[in-house]
Amino acid sequence: MKIDGTVRGLSDAAERARTLEEHGYDAAWAGEVNQDPFLPLAVAAGATGRIALGTSIAVALARSPMTLAHTADDLQRHSRGRFVLGLGSQVKAHVVRRFSMPWGRPAAQMREYVLALRSIWSAWHDGTPLDFQGEYYRHTLMPPDFVPPPHDFGPPRVLLAGVGDLMTRVAGEVADGFLCHGYTTARWIRERTLPALREGRARAGASLDDFEVLGTPFLVTGTDKEIETTLPVLRGRIAFYASTPAYRGVFALHGWDGASEELTALSKAGRWPDMAGLITDEMVDAFAIVAPADELPARVADRFGGLLTRLSFTPPPSLDREAAMDLVARLRAC
C-alpha cells in the first residue's frame, strides 16, 4: 500500500513536501478547504524529485474545464510528470452559494467535465481538433497561439472523489482512480464503493487493475494525551459529515438513520456544539482506527487490506523523525 501525506499552506509547502519525500512517502496532496490547492504543489514540485503531487481535492464544478486544463498541464510539465489531478464536485450549497456557479446533475456533469478535460488535452498533445459539445460544456475553439508549449509527460492522471453510487460509477468509467471521502467505513468501501467502481470500469471495458483507490480514514494515534485530545475533535467531524444529507447513505448502511436525521436538524438549528454528543463509541470505531503507533499498521492491514491501494496518513507530533519513518515503512508493507 502506498502511503501519502499532505501539504497545507504556501509558505511551508517546500519544506513539508521535502520532509515527506525524505520520510519515504509516495505522494503529497493539497486540498481546497481554506487554501488554493494548486499553488502549494507548484512550490513542492521544485523542492522534490520523486513523490507524486496531487490535489485532494480541487472543486471541479467551480471552474471551467479549459482553465483547469491549463493549470493541470502546467503542473504536469513543472513536476516532470508527477502531478495527479484529484477532483471533487462539492455539494450544491457550496457550488451555488459559495462559488456562485451553476449546479446541474453532479454525477453527469462531472462525467462530462472529465471528458472535456481529456478532449482539451488531446488537442494539445495529439493535435486532435477540439470539438467537445456536451450538455454542460462546449469547447470548440483552440487557436494555435493558445496551445501550451509541448512536453513529454502527457496529460496528468485524473482521480475523482465521491461517496454515492452515481459519482463512484462515473469515477470508474472516466477516471484513473478514486478518492474515498474521509467520512467512510471499510464496510461502505467493500459493499458500495468497490462494486460501483467495478460497474463503471465495465462500462469503459476495463477492470480495477492499475486503478488507484485512495483512502483518507481517520487514524488516531500517538501518546495517550494526543489520543484523548483528538477524539472530541473526531466526534465533531463525524457529526458534521453525518449531518449532510448527501452523505446520509453511509450512516444508513450501518443502521443509524435516526441519528443522521437528528444531526441534520441540529445543524440547521445552528446547534453545532450539541452534535458531537450523538456520535457513539460504535460510530467512532466504524469510522476511525484508534490505536498506539506500534499497533496501527496491523489494525490498518486488518481493516483496509485488499480494499485500498493508497492511504493518507499524518504521524502525530510526538513521533520523532526516525519513529515516523519507521511507522510509514510499516504502513507501506500493509
RODO-2510 file (C-alpha; in nm, 4 decimals, decimal comma):
residues 334
     n   res          X          Y          Z
     1     m     0,0000     0,0000     0,0000
     2     k     0,1336     0,3423    -0,0933
     3     i     0,1403     0,5972     0,1882
     4     d     0,0648     0,9619     0,1168
     5     g     0,0869     1,2845     0,3160
     6     t    -0,0469     1,6358     0,2870
     7     v     0,0865     1,9860     0,2346
     8     r    -0,1008     2,2814     0,3795
     9     g    -0,0182     2,6410     0,3049
    10     l     0,2045     2,8057     0,0516
    11     s     0,4805     2,9310     0,2809
    12     d     0,5924     2,5932     0,4164
    13     a     0,4952     2,3780     0,1159
    14     a     0,8566     2,3248     0,0051
    15     e     0,9817     2,2172     0,3467
    16     r     0,6794     1,9986     0,4116
    17     a     0,6991     1,8209     0,0740
    18     r     1,0738     1,7713     0,1096
    19     t     1,0208     1,6142     0,4527
    20     l     0,7547     1,3794     0,3194
    21     e     0,9885     1,2654     0,0437
    22     e     1,2721     1,2097     0,2907
    23     h     1,0409     1,0102     0,5178
    24     g     0,9539     0,7654     0,2408
    25     y     0,6093     0,8906     0,1457
    26     d     0,4798     0,8191    -0,2038
    27     a     0,2782     1,1375    -0,2623
    28     a     0,1878     1,4763    -0,1196
    29     w    -0,1667     1,6061    -0,1573
    30     a    -0,3060     1,9581    -0,1177
    31     g    -0,6753     2,0158    -0,0559
    32     e    -0,9121     2,3004    -0,1318
    33     v    -1,0619     2,3933     0,2041
    34     n    -0,9163     2,7279     0,3101
    35     q    -0,6371     2,7494     0,0516
    36     d    -0,5750     2,7256    -0,3197
    37     p    -0,4894     2,3589    -0,3896
    38     f    -0,2524     2,4224    -0,6802
    39     l    -0,0055     2,6858    -0,5617
    40     p     0,1466     2,4731    -0,2806
    41     l     0,2066     2,1924    -0,5293
    42     a     0,3882     2,4249    -0,7691
    43     v     0,6246     2,5114    -0,4845
    44     a     0,6507     2,1474    -0,3730
    45     a     0,7455     2,0361    -0,7245
    46     g     1,0601     2,2451    -0,7155
    47     a     1,1629     2,1027    -0,3775
    48     t     1,1158     1,7322    -0,4592
    49     g     1,2107     1,4888    -0,7306
    50     r     1,0347     1,1598    -0,6593
    51     i     0,6960     1,1812    -0,4900
    52     a     0,3708     1,2354    -0,6748
    53     l     0,1949     1,5668    -0,6166
    54     g    -0,1824     1,5892    -0,6291
    55     t    -0,4961     1,7785    -0,5387
    56     s    -0,7247     1,6112    -0,2892
    57     i    -0,9439     1,7687    -0,3897
    58     a    -0,9877     2,0631    -0,6236
    59     v    -1,3513     2,1647    -0,6744
    60     a    -1,4151     2,0920    -1,0405
    61     l    -1,7613     2,2441    -1,0717
    62     a    -1,6298     2,5803    -0,9508
    63     r    -1,4015     2,6062    -1,2557
    64     s    -1,4107     2,5982    -1,6341
    65     p    -1,2591     2,2792    -1,7783
    66     m    -1,0373     2,4950    -2,0000
    67     t    -0,8965     2,6919    -1,7067
    68     l    -0,8294     2,3750    -1,5114
    69     a    -0,6787     2,2004    -1,8138
    70     h    -0,4171     2,4764    -1,8356
    71     t    -0,3366     2,4649    -1,4631
    72     a    -0,3031     2,0884    -1,4629
    73     d    -0,0891     2,0838    -1,7769
    74     d     0,1412     2,3498    -1,6296
    75     l     0,1864     2,1471    -1,3100
    76     q     0,2431     1,8268    -1,5067
    77     r     0,5213     1,9993    -1,7009
    78     h     0,6707     2,1692    -1,3937
    79     s     0,6723     1,8474    -1,1863
    80     r     0,8079     1,6435    -1,4773
    81     g     0,5110     1,4113    -1,4913
    82     r     0,4401     1,3738    -1,1205
    83     f     0,1148     1,5687    -1,0988
    84     v    -0,2175     1,3968    -1,0200
    85     l    -0,5424     1,5880    -1,0648
    86     g    -0,7835     1,4915    -0,7897
    87     l    -1,1297     1,6378    -0,8419
    88     g    -1,4496     1,6583    -0,6412
    89     s    -1,7894     1,8075    -0,7156
    90     q    -1,8597     1,9561    -0,3693
    91     v    -2,2231     1,9821    -0,2633
    92     k    -2,4860     2,2142    -0,4092
    93     a    -2,4807     2,4745    -0,1317
    94     h    -2,1087     2,5370    -0,1756
    95     v    -2,1098     2,5388    -0,5549
    96     v    -2,4093     2,7722    -0,5786
    97     r    -2,3770     2,9916    -0,2700
    98     r    -2,0008     2,9964    -0,2052
    99     f    -1,8613     2,9773    -0,5590
   100     s    -2,1665     3,1262    -0,7360
   101     m    -2,1554     2,8633    -1,0095
   102     p    -2,4406     2,6695    -1,1757
   103     w    -2,5495     2,3301    -1,0438
   104     g    -2,6870     2,0539    -1,2617
   105     r    -2,6871     1,6787    -1,2123
   106     p    -2,3494     1,6468    -1,0383
   107     a    -2,2555     1,2940    -1,1484
   108     a    -2,3487     1,3570    -1,5116
   109     q    -2,1815     1,6981    -1,5013
   110     m    -1,8617     1,5537    -1,3539
   111     r    -1,8522     1,2797    -1,6163
   112     e    -1,8775     1,5413    -1,8882
   113     y    -1,6197     1,7596    -1,7122
   114     v    -1,3546     1,4863    -1,7193
   115     l    -1,4305     1,4031    -2,0824
   116     a    -1,3950     1,7739    -2,1664
   117     l    -1,0555     1,7826    -1,9954
   118     r    -0,9401     1,4795    -2,1902
   119     s    -1,0619     1,6333    -2,5160
   120     i    -0,8689     1,9538    -2,4468
   121     w    -0,5530     1,7649    -2,3558
   122     s    -0,5862     1,5512    -2,6678
   123     a    -0,5994     1,8686    -2,8774
   124     w    -0,2777     1,9897    -2,7156
   125     h    -0,0806     1,6664    -2,7009
   126     d    -0,2094     1,4756    -3,0057
   127     g    -0,3192     1,7562    -3,2366
   128     t    -0,6812     1,6347    -3,2347
   129     p    -0,9205     1,9105    -3,3480
   130     l    -1,1028     2,0456    -3,0427
   131     d    -1,4726     1,9753    -3,0835
   132     f    -1,6273     1,8884    -2,7490
   133     q    -2,0001     1,9554    -2,7300
   134     g    -2,1893     1,8357    -2,4271
   135     e    -2,4883     1,9326    -2,2181
   136     y    -2,2852     2,1390    -1,9710
   137     y    -1,9601     2,2232    -2,1510
   138     r    -1,8686     2,3158    -2,5071
   139     h    -1,5111     2,3651    -2,6243
   140     t    -1,4715     2,4211    -2,9970
   141     l    -1,2060     2,6935    -3,0311
   142     m    -0,8311     2,6402    -2,9934
   143     p    -0,6171     2,8827    -3,1972
   144     p    -0,2508     2,7742    -3,2190
   145     d    -0,1293     3,0686    -3,0100
   146     f    -0,3302     2,9362    -2,7129
   147     v    -0,1860     2,5842    -2,7185
   148     p     0,0602     2,5362    -2,4282
   149     p     0,4268     2,4597    -2,5004
   150     p     0,4760     2,0866    -2,5637
   151     h     0,6247     1,8488    -2,3096
   152     d     0,6971     1,4763    -2,2969
   153     f     0,4962     1,3804    -1,9873
   154     g     0,1455     1,3553    -2,1307
   155     p    -0,1745     1,4538    -1,9518
   156     p    -0,1911     1,4002    -1,5750
   157     r    -0,3837     1,1160    -1,4189
   158     v    -0,7319     1,2129    -1,3020
   159     l    -0,8817     1,0850    -0,9773
   160     l    -1,2402     1,1566    -0,8750
   161     a    -1,3790     1,1821    -0,5238
   162     g    -1,7233     1,0684    -0,4252
   163     v    -1,9456     0,8950    -0,1747
   164     g    -2,2644     0,7906    -0,3511
   165     d    -2,3049     0,5196    -0,6131
   166     l    -2,3647     0,7512    -0,9117
   167     m    -2,0453     0,9533    -0,8693
   168     t    -1,8472     0,6407    -0,7853
   169     r    -1,9592     0,4703    -1,1061
   170     v    -1,8608     0,7805    -1,3024
   171     a    -1,5146     0,7653    -1,1449
   172     g    -1,4788     0,4046    -1,2516
   173     e    -1,5831     0,4897    -1,6048
   174     v    -1,3820     0,8037    -1,6851
   175     a    -1,1096     0,8455    -1,4196
   176     d    -0,7804     0,6764    -1,3357
   177     g    -0,8579     0,6372    -0,9671
   178     f    -1,0952     0,7137    -0,6832
   179     l    -1,0545     0,9291    -0,3740
   180     c    -1,2559     0,7885    -0,0849
   181     h    -1,4054     1,0563     0,1368
   182     g    -1,2669     1,0644     0,4903
   183     y    -1,6261     1,0074     0,6014
   184     t    -1,6375     0,6428     0,5028
   185     t    -1,6035     0,2990     0,6566
   186     a    -1,4451    -0,0247     0,5473
   187     r    -1,7924    -0,1755     0,5142
   188     w    -1,9026     0,1084     0,2865
   189     i    -1,5934     0,0627     0,0672
   190     r    -1,6441    -0,3122     0,0492
   191     e    -2,0190    -0,3166    -0,0085
   192     r    -2,0799     0,0050    -0,2038
   193     t    -1,7632     0,1732    -0,3327
   194     l    -1,5815    -0,1181    -0,4962
   195     p    -1,8921    -0,2679    -0,6633
   196     a    -1,9818     0,0737    -0,8080
   197     l    -1,6247     0,1242    -0,9310
   198     r    -1,6333    -0,2180    -1,0996
   199     e    -1,9591    -0,1240    -1,2740
   200     g    -1,8015     0,1962    -1,4001
   201     r    -1,4888     0,0190    -1,5178
   202     a    -1,7031    -0,2372    -1,7006
   203     r    -1,8737     0,0464    -1,8889
   204     a    -1,5303     0,1556    -2,0050
   205     g    -1,4324    -0,2007    -2,0953
   206     a    -1,1699    -0,2093    -1,8202
   207     s    -1,1067    -0,3607    -1,4769
   208     l    -0,9792    -0,2302    -1,1460
   209     d    -0,6260    -0,3414    -1,2340
   210     d    -0,3965    -0,0360    -1,2099
   211     f    -0,6901     0,1708    -1,0838
   212     e    -0,5979     0,3712    -0,7733
   213     v    -0,8217     0,3715    -0,4648
   214     l    -0,7000     0,6254    -0,2096
   215     g    -0,8338     0,6159     0,1448
   216     t    -0,8156     0,9001     0,3931
   217     p    -0,9539     0,7277     0,7035
   218     f    -0,9443     0,8790     1,0485
   219     l    -0,6303     0,7335     1,2078
   220     v    -0,5893     0,8406     1,5702
   221     t    -0,2568     0,7521     1,7284
   222     g     0,0253     0,8881     1,9417
   223     t     0,0504     0,9334     2,3152
   224     d    -0,2468     0,8810     2,5459
   225     k    -0,2803     1,2590     2,5752
   226     e    -0,2734     1,3065     2,1971
   227     i    -0,5435     1,0440     2,1522
   228     e    -0,7527     1,1914     2,4317
   229     t    -0,7260     1,5379     2,2763
   230     t    -0,8077     1,4182     1,9253
   231     l    -1,1178     1,2108     1,9993
   232     p    -1,3573     1,5024     2,0715
   233     v    -1,2445     1,6716     1,7508
   234     l    -1,3031     1,3481     1,5634
   235     r    -1,6549     1,3114     1,7023
   236     g    -1,7329     1,6630     1,5864
   237     r    -1,6013     1,5942     1,2386
   238     i    -1,8022     1,2731     1,2014
   239     a    -2,1110     1,4582     1,3251
   240     f    -2,0580     1,7365     1,0714
   241     y    -2,0329     1,4978     0,7773
   242     a    -2,3207     1,2809     0,9014
   243     s    -2,5449     1,5886     0,9119
   244     t    -2,5003     1,6400     0,5356
   245     p    -2,7987     1,4852     0,3525
   246     a    -2,5836     1,3868     0,0526
   247     y    -2,3740     1,1629     0,2792
   248     r    -2,6651     1,0059     0,4679
   249     g    -2,6265     0,6686     0,2986
   250     v    -2,3144     0,5803     0,4970
   251     f    -2,4955     0,6079     0,8299
   252     a    -2,7965     0,4277     0,6800
   253     l    -2,5828     0,1295     0,5809
   254     h    -2,4873     0,0888     0,9468
   255     g    -2,8450     0,1336     1,0697
   256     w    -2,8005     0,4848     1,2108
   257     d    -3,0634     0,6651     1,0033
   258     g    -3,2273     0,8254     1,3062
   259     a    -2,9027     0,9754     1,4303
   260     s    -2,8295     1,1170     1,0863
   261     e    -3,1677     1,2904     1,0703
   262     e    -3,1228     1,4326     1,4208
   263     l    -2,7771     1,5634     1,3293
   264     t    -2,9182     1,7355     1,0210
   265     a    -3,1845     1,9037     1,2344
   266     l    -2,9242     2,0217     1,4863
   267     s    -2,7048     2,1636     1,2107
   268     k    -2,9960     2,3572     1,0595
   269     a    -3,0682     2,4973     1,4041
   270     g    -2,7066     2,6053     1,4400
   271     r    -2,6572     2,3802     1,7421
   272     w    -2,3093     2,2670     1,6352
   273     p    -2,1718     2,2074     1,9903
   274     d    -2,4523     1,9576     2,0608
   275     m    -2,3843     1,7376     1,7599
   276     a    -2,0703     1,5557     1,8748
   277     g    -2,2618     1,4097     2,1689
   278     l    -2,4663     1,1968     1,9300
   279     i    -2,1578     1,0168     1,7976
   280     t    -2,1316     0,6918     1,9921
   281     d    -1,8236     0,4794     2,0533
   282     e    -1,9601     0,2303     1,7997
   283     m    -1,9716     0,5036     1,5365
   284     v    -1,6185     0,6177     1,6185
   285     d    -1,4949     0,2603     1,5860
   286     a    -1,6593     0,2247     1,2433
   287     f    -1,5062     0,5423     1,1034
   288     a    -1,1701     0,5531     1,2808
   289     i    -0,8813     0,3385     1,3946
   290     v    -0,7718     0,4450     1,7411
   291     a    -0,4508     0,2707     1,8420
   292     p    -0,0967     0,3256     1,9691
   293     a     0,1603     0,3704     1,6913
   294     d     0,3074     0,0234     1,7352
   295     e    -0,0352    -0,1372     1,6813
   296     l    -0,1520     0,0873     1,3975
   297     p    -0,0064    -0,0988     1,0946
   298     a    -0,1666    -0,4290     1,1957
   299     r    -0,5009    -0,2575     1,2524
   300     v    -0,4794    -0,0819     0,9141
   301     a    -0,3907    -0,4070     0,7376
   302     d    -0,6791    -0,5880     0,9061
   303     r    -0,9358    -0,3231     0,8133
   304     f    -0,8222    -0,1945     0,4741
   305     g    -0,6025    -0,4698     0,3299
   306     g    -0,7305    -0,5554    -0,0185
   307     l    -0,9597    -0,2504    -0,0245
   308     l    -0,7186     0,0392    -0,0811
   309     t    -0,4108     0,0900    -0,2953
   310     r    -0,3098     0,4153    -0,1193
   311     l    -0,3542     0,5538     0,2304
   312     s    -0,3203     0,9112     0,3515
   313     f    -0,1580     0,9398     0,6940
   314     t    -0,0084     1,2114     0,9127
   315     p     0,2070     1,0959     1,2077
   316     p     0,1354     1,2527     1,5472
   317     p     0,3706     1,5301     1,6617
   318     s     0,5112     1,3115     1,9407
   319     l     0,6912     1,0832     1,6929
   320     d     1,0461     1,1851     1,6102
   321     r     1,1863     1,1593     1,2580
   322     e     1,3176     0,8034     1,2923
   323     a     0,9996     0,6740     1,4536
   324     a     0,7824     0,8445     1,1912
   325     m     0,9868     0,6951     0,9065
   326     d     0,9631     0,3507     1,0650
   327     l     0,5854     0,3802     1,1004
   328     v     0,5474     0,4904     0,7391
   329     a     0,7588     0,1940     0,6258
   330     r     0,5447    -0,0497     0,8252
   331     l     0,2253     0,1010     0,6890
   332     r     0,3575     0,0676     0,3341
   333     a     0,4013    -0,3044     0,3995
   334     c     0,0281    -0,3448     0,4733
***
